Amino acid sequence: MPHDPLQDMPADSRAELTAAVCAAIDIDAATAEDIIRSTEPFWDAMERAGGLVDSWGGGEFCHVLPRLLSFIRQTANP
């Protein structure tokens, strides 16, 4: 079975992040979790590129990701 990166997050953080992503881009929890999982490789690459971000699932990630997704949605759907 493939590794689920969301299982590495504390339950409270996972729930809070999922709710924030749902609210930011108006989607259901299952879709939000799918999107959150898909960001791990991107976020890890940003970290390897000289510490542009903190670790995946860290405080910065949990704060920035919903804002980033909201920006993408607004920009892609003017």
PyMOL commands that set and color helices and strands:
alter all, ss='L'
color gray80, all
select helices_A, chain A and resi 5-8+11-25+29-38+40-48+59-76
alter helices_A, ss='H'
color red, helices_A
deselect
rebuild
show_as cartoon
